[in-house]
């Protein structure tokens, strides 16, 4: 069973700090507290005060009933604590939930300047049930990015500058998970292979016709029908459209067993993207992921050596869902008018990114190689003389 977060203060030596009044104010100096992945708690960057997040056994991550929430997302929605405003990027359209009192300069997904003056009151949304807190801090994300960059050939200077500056933004990405019990009725055919002897005629070396035999595999088909039942647990669907499909895939696997019950303290100091994929659309994507598994079960149920599925109809029962927030460090930079995204998984540190090639560097290397070859040829000609 998961637990309710409880904050345990760890006092440290106080220092002069900026004015109080921000979300999660430091009780020691009044500065803003941010979530620190290294200690899995809130940390004051000014005086070092920490509030460790521990848990008591009183709550668990609950799956919500899909039918209850269907078409009622806004009516049943809430505003995330500490995120009372939101702004939409004019470049990529991402809706970023702004951390109260936290200045946001640019969109983490496309590097477009965010007009915070155009921010509006955050709309209600289905609240997250759980969160995977950041386990990778900014320094580690930058180190992993630098190591990834060192393995690239012909990377443009702009990309290396991005690595040097460490232009990463910590963002919680929204994901849906769906559970469902499925009942599928099917009609098809079962194919059982058997061997048969086939006769055929060839012309031999003497020009005469000759009858020969060979063994062939044939299939006996018979009609079948039946039903298969299975349960799908935590089918994960991205609710963000701000990262490309390639970048979402590049984030790699998530450790969903390490989810914590949602608490706004985990979001302190990070940006949070509002989900762009609705509950109904998310389920449609989840069903597409379930489909191959259902078809595989049908083929197993049919048996035989080959299977044909002519028709199948699936009924989904007891559908539940939850919204969760997963951590990622994101850097976006522009090169010759194109936006390139780099991501670091905030749980595992896995780096993924799309990179351009510097044709100037490639041409330079090619010319250098040609020059070396020409000098070698000239040298050999002089030696022969």
Secondary structure, 3 states (H helix, E strand, C coil): CCCEEEEEEECCCCCCCCCCCCCCECCCCCCEEEEECCCCEEEECCCCCEEEEEEECCCCCCCEEHHHHCCCCCCCCECCCCCCEEEECCCCCCEEEECCCCCCCECCCCCCECCHHHCEECCCECCCCEEECCCCCHHHHHHHHHHHHHCCCCCCHHHHHHHHHCCCEEEEEEEEEEEEEEEEEEEEEEEEEEEEEEEEEEECCCCCEEEEEEEEEEEEEEEEEEEEEEEEEEEEEECCCCCCHHHHHHCCCCCHHHCEECCHHHHCCCEEECCCCCHHHHHHHHHHHHHHHHHHHHHHHHCCCEEEEEEEEEEEEEEEEEEEEEEEEEEEEEECCEEEEEEEECCCCCEEECCCCCHHHHHHHHHHHHHHHHHHHHHHHHHHC
